[in-house]
């Protein structure tokens, strides 16, 4: 059921926490040691708010992809930010991923991450395939698995078709964990 799924998801995300030192929104944060990738499409905003609003300021960095129509991504980050204890912002190229922050993939960009001297740095690449953030080789799950391995967690909330599945399998192969809803109970046709 939905409540059990949300509780299990919160436990798994919290298990990827960084140092455990409390930080407050707006204060300096430490670079993340673990990363979480979140992916959602139809029905995602409500599910994302439900989970993100339950996370504390010291949660590890989260890379989030929400498939949205043109012009809504920045507004979505601004909508979520005051409702969450973590800072929610649109990702910028070259940013170091820090605890206490959710990085939303900007419009028409693939959000990836790479390791650099004990830190994880965000990269943005033009999405040449339109607005399907999961459609090419530049997926956040695959880049997380490449540089984080077993300290990565990939989560698909809602998605039609096979999008994101390959990246989740790669994360699992590299020792990371992944979570997804029961395909028979999420109400979205063709959810993997």
C-alpha positions as a printed Julia matrix, in Angstrom:
192×3 Matrix{Float64}:
  0.0    0.0     0.0
  0.97   3.64   -0.46
  1.79   4.37    3.2
  4.07   1.34    3.51
  5.84   2.27    0.26
  6.43   5.85    1.51
  7.8    4.64    4.86
 10.12   2.13    3.19
 11.3    4.8     0.77
 12.09   7.27    3.57
 14.1    4.59    5.4
 16.12   3.82    2.27
 16.81   7.48    1.53
 17.82   8.16    5.13
 20.23   5.22    5.01
 22.21   7.18    2.39
 22.69  10.19    4.68
 26.07  11.88    4.84
 27.77  12.72    8.13
 24.61  13.12   10.2
 25.57  16.66   11.25
 22.49  18.87   11.28
 22.46  21.7     8.77
 19.83  24.35    8.24
 18.51  25.47    4.85
 20.67  28.31    3.58
 23.75  27.49    5.68
 26.94  25.98    4.34
 26.6   22.27    3.6
 29.16  19.52    3.33
 29.8   17.71    0.06
 27.7   14.56   -0.15
 29.29  11.14    0.31
 26.17   9.33   -0.96
 23.74  10.27   -3.71
 20.09   9.61   -4.46
 18.59   9.85   -7.95
 14.83  10.44   -8.22
 12.9   10.1   -11.45
  9.23  10.82  -12.04
  6.79  11.52  -14.82
  3.0   11.37  -14.72
  1.8   11.84  -11.14
  5.32  12.63   -9.96
  4.92  16.09   -8.38
  2.53  14.86   -5.7
  4.65  11.78   -4.93
  7.87  13.82   -4.85
  6.4   16.39   -2.46
  5.15  13.61   -0.2
  8.63  12.1     0.14
 10.81  15.22    0.01
  8.79  17.06    2.67
  9.58  14.21    5.09
 13.37  14.45    4.73
 15.59  16.4     7.09
 18.2   19.07    6.36
 21.07  16.59    6.69
 19.9   14.2     3.97
 22.49  13.45    1.3
 22.33  15.25   -2.05
 19.46  14.26   -4.33
 19.46  14.53   -8.14
 15.89  14.78   -9.36
 14.38  14.46  -12.82
 10.71  15.36  -13.25
  9.36  15.09  -16.79
  7.48  18.38  -17.24
  6.15  20.56  -20.01
  8.24  23.48  -21.21
  8.36  26.42  -18.81
  7.43  24.62  -15.56
 10.72  23.28  -14.18
 11.93  26.44  -12.41
  8.46  27.05  -10.99
  8.34  23.48   -9.71
 11.61  23.98   -7.78
 10.26  27.25   -6.34
  7.03  25.49   -5.35
  8.83  22.63   -3.56
 11.54  24.66   -1.81
  9.44  26.31    0.96
  7.58  23.03    1.58
 10.77  21.05    2.26
 13.48  21.25    4.92
 16.07  20.49    2.24
 16.87  23.22   -0.27
 15.23  22.46   -3.63
 16.8   24.23   -6.6
 17.39  23.95  -10.31
 20.78  22.33  -10.92
 23.64  24.38  -12.34
 26.62  23.0   -14.23
 29.77  22.74  -12.11
 28.0   22.74   -8.75
 29.34  20.43   -6.05
 26.58  18.14   -4.74
 26.05  18.9    -1.04
 24.0   17.36    1.73
 20.67  19.06    2.34
 20.04  19.94   -1.31
 17.77  18.57   -4.03
 18.99  19.38   -7.55
 16.24  19.43  -10.18
 17.27  18.84  -13.8
 16.66  22.07  -15.72
 14.4   22.21  -18.73
 15.63  20.26  -21.75
 18.88  19.18  -20.02
 20.19  15.85  -18.85
 21.49  16.01  -15.29
 24.59  13.9   -14.67
 27.24  13.77  -12.0
 30.94  12.93  -11.97
 33.48  12.41   -9.19
 36.24  14.97   -8.66
 38.73  14.88   -5.75
 36.33  13.41   -3.19
 33.35  15.45   -4.36
 30.54  14.95   -6.86
 30.1   17.65   -9.5
 26.96  18.27  -11.56
 27.04  18.36  -15.35
 24.29  19.4   -17.74
 23.99  18.21  -21.3
 21.56  19.28  -23.97
 18.69  16.86  -24.39
 18.62  16.35  -28.14
 15.74  13.88  -27.94
 13.03  16.34  -26.82
 11.54  16.34  -23.35
 11.96  12.69  -22.4
 14.72  13.03  -19.8
 15.19   9.26  -19.69
 15.6    8.69  -23.44
 19.34   8.88  -24.12
 22.65   7.79  -22.62
 22.8   10.81  -20.31
 20.7    9.6   -17.4
 21.26  10.55  -13.78
 21.0    6.94  -12.59
 23.81   5.73  -14.82
 26.14   8.58  -13.89
 25.4    8.02  -10.18
 26.21   4.33  -10.51
 29.47   5.12  -12.34
 30.88   7.42   -9.67
 29.1    6.41   -6.44
 28.58   2.65   -6.74
 27.14   1.1    -3.59
 26.57   4.52   -2.0
 23.92   5.34   -4.6
 20.17   4.9    -4.49
 17.92   5.2    -7.55
 14.19   5.71   -7.23
 11.52   5.75   -9.93
  8.18   7.1    -8.7
  6.03   7.11  -11.79
  6.99   6.45  -15.37
  5.36   5.12  -18.51
  7.28   2.68  -20.69
 10.78   1.46  -19.88
 12.32   4.87  -19.11
 14.92   4.83  -16.36
 14.93   1.05  -16.04
 18.32   0.56  -17.69
 19.96   3.05  -15.35
 18.43   1.35  -12.32
 19.73  -2.04  -13.45
 23.18  -0.51  -13.89
 23.03   0.97  -10.38
 22.14  -2.43   -8.97
 25.02  -4.05  -10.89
 27.45  -1.51   -9.37
 26.25  -2.33   -5.84
 23.72   0.49   -5.44
 20.1    0.13   -4.45
 16.91   1.04   -6.22
 13.24   1.37   -5.44
 10.07   1.6    -7.53
  6.34   1.33   -6.96
  4.38  -1.84   -7.49
  3.46  -1.7   -11.2
  0.05  -3.2   -10.55
 -0.94  -0.6    -7.97
  0.3    2.74   -9.23
 -2.53   3.47  -11.65
 -0.2    4.36  -14.53
 -0.53   2.12  -17.57
  2.7    0.48  -18.74
  4.71   1.38  -15.63
  7.76  -0.93  -15.54
